């Protein structure tokens, strides 16, 4: 379980300068989560990163929950949002399609019901190139992923 506390950093814990987005995978690390971290990066290589299990959200970073569009993932992010600490900023919710179809009604319903608990919601359509990518850098070479990244950064107030 990820510790969602924000504490002042000491020198050895200080996040890299410019960290804007701290990604919290709802159901564990995956190529989709790693690619979303690359998508949110502004080219500096330090604007976003995936937090390790148990790692605190760095002070000043915007928490971002990343999940696929399955009903099980929706139940998981719903439970996480109900236990979200009040001292942390409301997280963004980034949903990445795990199949080339519309999200199930149960997912869409949960997202609508939870809108007051998140800073915003971003939907990323199914990206078939993620299935064959060797890593997030490889995935970012794909034109569809690059377009989705630009759209995501615009939507979340980035460049």
C-alpha positions in Angstrom: 0.0 0.0 0.0 1.3 3.4 -0.8 1.7 5.9 2.1 -0.1 9.0 0.9 1.4 11.4 3.3 3.1 14.6 2.4 6.0 15.6 4.7 8.6 18.2 4.4 11.6 16.8 2.7 15.0 16.5 4.2 18.0 16.9 1.9 18.4 13.2 1.2 14.6 12.9 0.4 14.2 16.1 -1.6 12.6 15.4 -4.9 14.4 16.5 -8.0 13.8 20.2 -8.8 10.8 20.6 -11.1 8.8 17.5 -10.0 5.2 18.4 -10.9 3.5 15.1 -10.9 3.8 12.1 -8.5 2.1 9.1 -10.1 0.4 6.5 -7.9 -0.4 3.3 -9.8 -3.8 2.1 -8.6 -3.1 -1.5 -9.4 0.7 -1.7 -9.7 3.4 -0.7 -12.2 2.7 -1.4 -15.8 3.8 -0.2 -19.2 0.7 2.1 -19.2 1.7 3.7 -15.9 5.3 4.2 -17.0 4.2 5.7 -20.3 1.9 8.1 -18.5 4.9 9.3 -16.5 6.7 9.9 -19.7 3.7 11.6 -21.3 3.5 14.1 -18.4 7.2 14.9 -18.5 8.0 18.3 -20.0 11.2 17.1 -21.6 13.3 17.7 -18.5 13.2 14.1 -17.3 12.2 15.2 -13.8 8.7 16.7 -14.2 6.9 13.4 -13.3 7.8 10.0 -11.9 6.1 6.9 -10.5 6.3 6.7 -6.8 7.6 3.4 -5.2 5.3 1.5 -2.9 5.3 3.2 0.5 6.9 6.3 -0.8 5.4 9.6 0.4 4.0 12.1 -2.1 6.8 14.8 -2.3 5.9 18.2 -1.1 4.7 20.4 -4.0 4.0 17.6 -6.4 0.5 17.0 -7.8 -0.6 13.4 -7.0 -1.9 11.5 -10.0 -3.8 8.2 -9.7 -3.3 6.1 -12.9 -5.7 3.2 -13.6 -7.0 1.2 -16.5 -10.7 1.3 -17.4 -11.7 -2.1 -15.9 -14.4 -2.3 -13.3 -12.0 -3.8 -10.9 -9.6 -0.9 -11.2 -12.5 1.5 -10.7 -13.4 -0.3 -7.4 -9.7 0.1 -6.4 -9.5 3.8 -7.2 -12.8 4.4 -5.5 -11.6 2.7 -2.3 -8.3 4.7 -2.5 -10.2 8.0 -2.9 -12.5 7.3 0.1 -9.4 6.9 2.2 -7.5 9.9 0.7 -5.8 12.0 3.4 -7.3 15.4 3.8 -3.9 17.1 4.2 -3.0 16.1 0.6 -4.2 17.9 -2.5 -6.9 16.2 -4.4 -5.3 13.9 -7.0 -5.8 13.8 -10.7 -7.3 10.6 -12.0 -5.8 9.4 -15.3 -7.7 6.5 -16.9 -6.1 4.6 -19.7 -8.2 2.3 -21.8 -7.1 -1.3 -21.6 -9.2 -2.4 -24.6 -10.3 -0.6 -27.8 -13.9 0.0 -26.5 -15.7 2.5 -24.4 -15.2 2.1 -20.6 -17.9 -0.1 -19.0 -20.9 1.8 -17.6 -19.9 0.9 -14.0 -16.6 2.7 -14.5 -18.2 5.8 -16.1 -20.7 5.9 -13.2 -18.0 5.7 -10.5 -15.9 8.4 -12.2 -18.9 10.7 -12.3 -19.8 10.0 -8.7 -16.2 10.7 -7.6 -15.7 14.0 -9.5 -15.8 16.0 -6.2 -12.9 14.0 -4.8 -10.4 14.5 -7.6 -8.7 17.6 -9.1 -9.7 16.4 -12.6 -10.1 13.3 -14.7 -8.2 12.5 -17.9 -9.2 9.7 -20.3 -6.6 8.2 -22.6 -7.9 6.1 -25.4 -6.6 2.6 -26.1 -3.0 2.7 -27.5 -2.2 -0.6 -29.2 1.5 0.3 -29.5 1.8 -0.1 -25.7 1.4 -3.9 -26.1 4.5 -4.2 -28.2 6.6 -1.5 -26.6 9.8 -2.6 -24.8 9.5 0.4 -22.4 8.0 3.8 -22.1 10.7 5.5 -24.1 10.0 3.1 -26.9 6.3 3.7 -26.6 6.8 7.5 -26.8 8.3 7.1 -30.3 4.8 6.2 -31.6 2.9 9.1 -33.2 -0.4 8.1 -31.5 1.3 8.0 -28.1 2.9 11.4 -28.8 -0.5 12.9 -29.7 -2.1 11.4 -26.6 0.7 12.8 -24.5 0.3 16.3 -25.9 -3.5 16.1 -25.2 -2.9 14.9 -21.7 -0.4 17.6 -20.9 -2.8 20.3 -22.2 -5.7 18.8 -20.2 -3.7 18.7 -17.0 -2.4 22.3 -17.4 1.1 21.4 -18.7 2.9 22.4 -21.8 
